[in-house]
């Protein structure tokens, strides 16, 4: 190669590298799985009809956000399934996070108004009464969601030709969500407005102006609990996706419509949906409880649905939470206090799973951390700077920026 060609090649490499630079302002995003839903309680277990975990945690989530995340720019919350809790958190944190978005916000203006609709409508009433009768007669002592649904399927029939699965298929999605998540363990409560639901349980809080709002459910319909994502564009930060994906609900696979064959398959489909949705974006963050734990060669983290996290890696996302794990004692993102983590004896030799992730594409990660809030809810956060072209400008369009 002649000297002129070498100089031209060197000039190209220098020019290419100088086209990319990082912003100087460090931003922070956190994912917080609050898991605010009433657990099913045996009415004879001493707790009566009030389930203590939800009743205890519902009142302090807003305070936990304000006290633990003062320096955070964006918070992706999961498990905020009831509209009354959305209202409490939005109002309780609005001085620190004046901008918010959920499935109950207006997609044009981003404004929030408390829902005026009961999760189960009058059209659902007959089905709700049939569920309530089965619940009271046969399944009132089941404490897990999968056991509750399994009991419904096995123990009750409306008539010889109509099963409880058929009843659920006739109910609206919000009605199914309310019944399965629980109120005070009475399906009839889902006909009341005070139990209005926030579909998918997602809520995003931001210190900076949100310039684009989008929400979408994953393709599956008539889910036991629906999953989906919020996609927003935030000033100074860019594209942020807040999501929750299909968890492993147990050894017995339950799917009302039988559109997939396993929880792993459903989780993988959701990962592919998000990867496709963000494929044209240069700067994007996906935060939330993905319920997929990678295969790591270091430490004692167990894998679960690992092919799903591989989908994101093949789509050029980094996974700094997993990358930062070097075999230390498990912090809460993969601790056994998580409702979806199996008992320790079933994972002998492992510390747990990594379920909570903040995936990044087009950003430089400065640091990451995981910690508890009061009541064992877990918070995962990263500090980052956005990578820009040499002009320092970012396109105002959603696609491709």
Secondary structure, DSSP 8 states (H G I E B T S, - for coil): --HHHHHHHHHHHHHHHHTEEE-SS-EEEEEEEEEES-----TTSSSTT--HHHHHHTTTHHHHHHHH-TT-SEEEEEEE-BHHHHHHHHHHHTTT--EEEETTB-TTT--B----S-SS-GGGHHHHHHHHHHHHHT-TT--SHHHHHHHHHHH-EEETTEEHHHHHHHS-HHHHHHHHH-SSS-GGGGGSGGG-B-GGG-EEEESS-EEEEEEEE-S--S-SS--EEEEEEETTTEEEEEEE------SS---SS--SS-HHHHHHHHHHHHHHHTTT-SSEEEEEE---B---SSSSB--BSHHHHHHHHHTT-EEHHHHT--S----GGG-TTSTTS--GGGGTT--B---EEEEEESEEEEEEEEEE-TTS-EEEEEEEEEEEETT----SSSTT-
